[in-house]
C-alpha cells in the first residue's frame, strides 16, 4: 500500500470504514435525487396534459373513457342517478373538512360514469350527511374533465362503502371495484370532474394533480447537494495529523 500523501502537518488517510460509509450515503442521496427528478418529469407531463385538455371539448358519446386522454374535457349525455350517490370522505377545501359528491351518470350503450359534482362541507357529524339529492332525472349533457379516482398517500387511508349503509354511501378513497360492488352495476374506470360552470354541482376548483414539478426538481437538487456534501465531509475529515499516523 503506498504511503499516505503528505499535506504539511496533515495527511490524507481515509479509513476503509469511513470511506464505505461516505460512498453509501452519497449513493443513497444520488438515488433519492434521481427519483425526485423522475417524479418531476412525470408531474410535468401530467400538468402538460391537464393544460392541453382544456383546449377543446370532445363528444364522448358511448365511447369508453379510456379512449380519450386523461384530463381531456368532454361532453357526455345521460341521466344522473340521484338515488345512488357516494360521498368521498376526507376531502378539504380552503382548509375546511368535507366530502366530494360522486353521482353515476347513466349512459346509453356504455357503463355508468361517475360525475364528481364537487365539494360540500362537513356538517359536524357523520350521522348527519349533507343533502345532495337531485330533483330531476331528465337527460342532461355535462362537460368536464376525464380523471382518475383520488387516491391516498397510504393504503390505510382507504375505506370501502359499507354494503348495509343507506344511500348516499360514505367512503374514503375507494377503488373502482369497491364502488362497482356497492352499486351493483358496471362503472367506467375513470370519473368526470364537472366543469365549474356546469349545472348540478357544488364547489369545484379543480387543479392539475399533485405538487408543482418545480418542487420535485428542487428536492432532486437538494439530495444531490447532500451527496456532494457527504463526499466533501469525507475528504475533509480524512485529513489527519501526520503524528497521529506515526503512532505505533
Buried (B, 14 or more C-beta within 10 A) or exposed (E): EEEBEEEEEBBEBBEEEEEEEBBEBBEBBBEBBEBBBEBBEEBBEBBEBBEEBEEEBBEBBEBEBEEBEBBBBBBBBBBBBBEBBBBBBBBEBEEEBBBBBBBBBBBEEBBBBBBBBBBBEBBEEEEEBBEBEBEEEEEBEBBBBBBEBBEEEEEEEBBBBEEEEEBBBBBBBBEBEBBBEBBEEEBBBBBBBBBEEBEBBBBBEBEBBEEEBEBBBEBBEEBBEBBEEBBEBBEEEBBBEBEEEEEE
